[in-house]
Amino acid sequence: MATFAVRFLGCKVSHTDAHAIRERLLLDGHSESEAPGEIAVVNTCCVTNEAVSKSRQAASRAARTHARVFVTGCAANLAGDVFGGLPANVTVVARPSEQTPSFIAGDVGAIGCVQSDAPLDRVRAFVKVQDGCSFSCNFCVIPLVRGSSRSRRAADVLSEIRRRVERGHREVVLTGINLGCYRDREAGYKLGRLVREAAQTPGLERLRLSSIEINHVDDDLVSTLRETPLVSRHLHVPLQSGDDGVLRAMGRRYSAQTYLRRLEPLSDFNLTTDVIVGFPAEDEPAFANTLRLVEAAGITRVHVFPYSPRPGTKTAADDTVPPPVKKDRSVRLRAASQAACERRWRAKLGTEDAVLVDRPGRGYGDDYSPWFLEGSASVGQLVRARATTVTKEGIVGVV
């Protein structure tokens, strides 16, 4: 038996991939430990230069505390010698995510007595239904490291959801690199049907989508989100820019007006997004358009990414906006996001919500607003809480 630790950097898909490795090692009879030990797995991110740098630092730290380190995930699949110069006990696993758990398990080796199931990790389960992307936005390296779009069989997805719920997960989050591209053509499934059938899982209490592109927010998905019991009133829809000129330069396949029009039927949802600031085509008027669109769409939380040229992309050689300008725009956009969050939270004062407790005294409401709880609430419970006040971090509620 080997002791191991698994860490991840990046998005919810990266978390899901890391958890798949963790589960495979547990099922093979190995033991998880936070202390220095035999095996460390670092599931990496490459969406920005900073993410790659942090991934390399994490691998380097793990190499000092563990006998063997496996570097997996997006940055491990980048072209070039990204992790060159690290100690000899570091193995870079440049493989598709579907193949990575088996590769690592085979290298580590199973033991004779295996567990029937891995123990519960979190109160919510991230279930990956799709991977890869067949589009090529000019700035994005993900198609190069993840490959083209591919989907799991619906039967396998629904079976995993049932298993997760039986093990105690109250909430399931469907994840994918380009979730709206989900297809099981043989069985006749698109994302809407998958969501509707997943929501019928006995014992499931909440279902949520991780992120979806605006072009996939169509009539079928909108009606599914609005009419299907258990579906969370939250949707994360990447914007990247609110300026049509910047969107064209990025190779995005929608306009600012299309983004607003498609989200209008979901105006009561908690809408969150991603924005890149300082893209080469972005001047001050273009950034002002982004600020206006974020407000017009009713977006609350904005994940802000200063533009970082990625190797192998069409804009890899372009980085014309000075760093101080990127920093200033990031600060302004984050301030607008914080103000929008607080407005939404204040509107909940005096009302009740169902809060899934995922840490002592903390949890998330149905629309994924953060709550800080006063009163008796155990981790894993879904409790009714009444909002009493608001802080910079979220809603304070009494159970």
N, C-alpha and C positions, 0 to 999 in steps of 0.2 A: 504494500500500500504506500502511495506517495501522498505527501501533503501538498496542497496547491492553493493559489490565490488567483482570482480573475479580476481584472480591472478593465474599464473601457473609457474611451474619450469620444465625444461627439454626440450623435443624434440617438433617437429612440431605436432606430434600426441597429445601430452599433451596440446599444444595450441588449437588444434581442439576440444578436449574434453572439455576444459575450456570454449571455445566459445559456445559449445552446451548448457552448463549449463546457461551461460549468456543469450543466446537467449531465452531459456525456461522461465527464470524469467522475461525478458522483455515482452515476449508474454503474460505472466500471469498478466501484469499490474504493475509490480514493477519498481522501479526507480534506475538507476545506479548512484553511487556517489563515488568519491575518498575520500571524507571526512569520518571521523569516523561515523559509523552508526549502523544499526541493524544487517545486515547479511554480513558475509565475507565467500567466498569460496576460499580455497587454493588447487589447483590441483597439486599434488606432483610428485616427481621423486625418483627413487631408484636405478639408474644405478650404482652409487658409494656410498661409505660411506659418502662422502662429500655432495652428493645430498640429502641423507636422513637427514643429520644434518641440511642442509639449509632448507629443508622442515619443519622440526620440529621447527626451529627458526621462519620461516614465520608464522606458525600456532600460535606460542606463541605470536608473535607481534600482530597478528590479534585479538587474544583473549583480548588484552589490549585496543583495540580501537573499537571493535564491540560487540554487545550484544550476538550474536550467530555466531559460526564458524563451517563450514563444511569442513572437510579434506577429499579430494577425490584423485583419481588417483593411480599411481603405488605403492607408499610407503604406502598408506592406505590399500593396499591388501597384504602387507608383513605379513608373519607369525610372531607371537610374539607381544609383547606390545611396538611397536615402538614409539607410541605417549602417552605412559603411563606417568602420573604425570602432564599432562597439565590441565589447569583450567576446571571446570565443564561445562563451556559454549561451549566447543569444542566437536563436534560430528564427529567421524571417520566413513566414509561411505565406508565400504569394500564391494563394489559391482562392477560388470562389468561396463565398461564405458557406454554401451548402456542403462543401467538401472538407472544410476546416476542422470541425469537431472530430470526424473520423480520423483525419490525418494525425492530429495531436494525440488522440486516444491510442492510435496504433503505435505512435512513437513512445509514449509513456508506458503503454502496456497495461492490460487489464489484470486483475487479481482473481483468484478462484471464487471468492464469495462476493457477489454483487448485490446491490440494493434493488428492491422491486420498483422504487420510485425515488426521485430526488426530493428533498424537503422543500417546504414552502419558502420562497425568497421574499416576495413582496405581496402586499394586499391586492395589487393590480397586476395582471399578466399582460405582457406585450406579445402578441401573436403575429408573426410575420406572414403575410399572405402573398407578397410580391417582392421581387428584387430586381435591380437593374433599371436602366432607362434607355429607351431607343431614340430619345430626342438629344439634340446637341446644342444647348445654349452656349453662346460663344465664350463664356467665362468659366464653365463648369467642367471639372475633371471627373465627376462621378461616373459618367458612362465609360470612361477609359479604365476605371479601376473596378467597377461593378459589372460591366458588361451590359448586354441588351436586356430589355424587359422580359421577365418570365414570371409565371404565376404558379402557385401550388394548386393541387386539386381541391375543389371545394370540400369533398368528403373528408380529406385529411385535415383541412382547416377546422371544420366543424367538430371533428373528433378531438382535435387538440383543445378546442374551447371547452368541450364537455369535460375533458380530463382536468383542465386547469380549474374549472369551477368545482369539480368533485374534490380537488385538493384544497379548496378553501379560498380561492381568489374570488373577491366580490365583483371586481371590475375587470373587463377585458378591453384592451386597446389594440385595434387592428393597425398594423404598421406595414410600410413598404417604402421603397425609394420613390416610386411614382404610383401611389396607391390607386389612383383612378384608372390606371391601365390594367387593373386586375381583370383577368378573363380565365374561365374554365370553359372553353368552347365545346368540348365534348359533352359536358354535363349541362351546358346552357346557362352559365352563371356570368353575370357582371357584378360590379361592386354592390349595387343596390340590392340585388337578390341575396347576396352573401350576408349583408347587414341584416336584412329582414329575417333570414333563417337563423343567424347567430343569436339574434335577440330572443328567440324562442327556446334557448337552452335552459333547461330546468335549473333553478338555483342562481342563475346569473342576475345581478342586481343593477349593473350599469355597463353600457357598451359605448365605446368612443372610437373615433378615427384619429390617427396621429397627425396627419398632414395630407392635404390634397391640392392639386393644382386647379386654378380657377377654370380652366377649360373643361374640367371634368365635373364642375358643379352645374349639372344639367337638371332638367325638370324631374327626372326619375330620382336622382340623388336627393334633391331638395324635398320632394314628397316623402321619401324614405326617412330622412332625418326628422322631419316634422311629425310624421304620423306613426313611427315605429316606437312602441313602448320600450323603455330602458335606454334609449339613445340619448347621450349627453347633449345638452344645449351649448356645445362648444365646438368650434371648427377653426383649425389652423390652415390658412390659405396663403402661401408665399406670394408676396407682391414684387419684391426686388426693387422696383422703382414706380413712382406715380407719374412719370413723364414719358410720353409716347416716343420721343426721340431716343431716350435712353433705353426704353424697352426694345426698340428696333435694333439698336446697337448691341444689345445683349443677346438678340436672337430669341427673345420671348415671343410667344405666338398669340398675344392679346393686346388690347389697348387699355388705357386707364378707364375709359368709359365702359368697356366690356367687363372689367373687374367690378366696377360699381354696380352695373346692371345685374350681374349674376349673383351678387351677394344681397341684393335688395330684399328678396323673399326671406332672408335669414337675419334681418336687421335686429331681431330680439335676441339672437344668439350672442354668446361671448366670442367675438372674432379676434383672432390673433394672427400674426404674420411674421415674415422675414423680409428685411430690406438691406440691400447693399448700398452703402454710401461711398461716394468718391469714385464711382465707375468712370473710366476715361471720358465718356461723353457727357458726364454730369457737370453742368455749371450751376451757379447759384439759382437762377430761375427754375431749372429742372429740379433742384432739390426742394425749392418752395412748392413745386407741384406735388412732390411726394408728401410733404407735410399736409397739404390741403386734402389730398386723397385719403390719407390715413384718418383724418378727422371726418371727412364726408362719409367714409365707409363705416364709421363707428368702431374702428379697431381699438382694442385696448393694448394688450402686450405686444410690443414690437421687438423681435430679436434683431439687433443691429450688427451688421458685419461690415467693417471697413474693407473696401475692395482690396483683394490680394491676388495678383496674377498667378495663374496656375499653369504648370508645365504641360505642354501638349494641347492647350486650348487655343482658340483663334485670337484671344486677346493676351496671350502669354507675354508678348513683348511690350504691352501698353500699360502704363501706370503714370498718368499725367497729372493727377490731382495731388497736390502736396500733402504730406502727412498731417501738418497742422490743420489744414482745411478739413480733411477726413475726420480728425479728432473733434473739431468744432461742430461739424454736422452730426456726428454721432452723439455728442452731448445734447444737442438741441432735440434730436429725434427721441432720445431716451427720456428727456424731460417731458416731452409731449405725451409719450407712452405712459409715464408714471401718472401724469395728471388725468389721463383717460381712464386708467385703472381705478384711481381713487374715486372718480365720478361714478363709475359703475358700482363700486363697493358701497359708496354712501347711499346710493339708490336702494340698497338692500336693507338699510337700517329699519329695525322693527319687524322685519319679515323672517320667515323660517326657511331653511334649506336642508336637504339631505347631504350630510358631510361624511365622506369616507375617510376614516382616521388612518393615516399611513405612518405617522410618527407620534410619539407621546405628545398630546396636547395640540396636534396639528393635523390638517387634512385638507381636502378639496371638495367644494360643492359640486352640484350637478353641472354647472357651467364652467367648471375648473377654476373658479375663483379660490384663492387660498384663504383658509380659515385658521384662527387660533382659538382653541376651545377652553372654556372654563367649565369645570364640572367633571363628572365621571364619564370617561370614554376610553375604552381600550383599543389598542392598535388592532385594526382589522374590522372594527365595528362600523356600520353605517348608521349614523345617529341623526336625529333632528336637532338642529341648533338655531337659536334666535340671535340675529345680529344686533349687537349693542353699541359698538363703536368701530371706527376704522383707524388703522395706523398706516404707515408708509409701506408695510409689508403685506397687509391684507385685512380681513374682516375679523373682529373679535366677537365671539359668540358664546352664548350660554347653552349648555346641553340640558 
